[in-house]
Amino acid sequence: MNFLNNIKQIWQFFLEIISSINRGNWKTSDIISQIYAIGVRSQSVVMVTGVFTGLVLTAQTYFQFHKFGMDTMTLAVNSVAMASELGPVLAALMVTGRVGAAMAAELGTMKVTEQIDALRTLNTHPIDYLVIPRMAATTLAMPALVCEAVAVGILGGYLLAVHVLGIDPAYSWDNMVSMTHVSDILMGLIKGFFFGALISFIGCYKGLNCKNGAQGVGIATTDTVVVASIGILMLNFFLTLLLSKLLASL
């Protein structure tokens, strides 16, 4: 019964978001402010994650490929993996830990201190004022953060391969460009779009539905990180299968 009740609440929350989008009462200035807080201020953690992921992926690929004399294919593996899989997933997980948890904590604190009820008494719908700007900003910012993670991951892998591991730069670059297709890049961007929507949806839902005071805020924050992280990994699997078929012709 609890499971069915949670499904009902999630569905009602989703319908409220759709209704709010149709009303159009949200402000563009609020979305821009959230894009700065969510996107711009998340760049450092995403870029650090991306560059070290690219470095370790390049090193491990080189160690295996070197046994078979395939050194110049190292960057190709790094590029494809970062663009389509590792870049989007790891960037989303970092944003979940930083942004998703912050959303749940902020909205949860507003809920237990009755600020949400105060908004309703002022004829301001919480979904319009609190949820839509955060969801729109996260959904728009995530593809850009994915691009940064992928770019610095490939750049870090290239510098390691050429200047440390001694791989021929010309052949490595040529193989990387020829093996990395438009579909790989589009797959990463599309995944970033869906991951951003998922993170913000779970963070806002958990925050607006938390209970039991300060303890409830802590539980909502923890649940957001756990549920969103698992959801990202599961969604990544299904998106990979779906997008691989849809983008195969590109």
Secondary structure as GFF3:
##gff-version 3
##sequence-region A 1 250
A	DSSP	alpha_helix	2	23	.	.	.	ID=ss1
A	DSSP	alpha_helix	28	38	.	.	.	ID=ss2
A	DSSP	three_ten_helix	40	42	.	.	.	ID=ss3
A	DSSP	alpha_helix	43	65	.	.	.	ID=ss4
A	DSSP	three_ten_helix	66	68	.	.	.	ID=ss5
A	DSSP	three_ten_helix	71	73	.	.	.	ID=ss6
A	DSSP	alpha_helix	74	81	.	.	.	ID=ss7
A	DSSP	pi_helix	82	86	.	.	.	ID=ss8
A	DSSP	alpha_helix	87	95	.	.	.	ID=ss9
A	DSSP	pi_helix	96	100	.	.	.	ID=ss10
A	DSSP	alpha_helix	101	112	.	.	.	ID=ss11
A	DSSP	alpha_helix	115	121	.	.	.	ID=ss12
A	DSSP	alpha_helix	126	126	.	.	.	ID=ss13
A	DSSP	pi_helix	127	131	.	.	.	ID=ss14
A	DSSP	alpha_helix	132	163	.	.	.	ID=ss15
A	DSSP	alpha_helix	169	179	.	.	.	ID=ss16
A	DSSP	alpha_helix	182	208	.	.	.	ID=ss17
A	DSSP	alpha_helix	213	246	.	.	.	ID=ss18
###
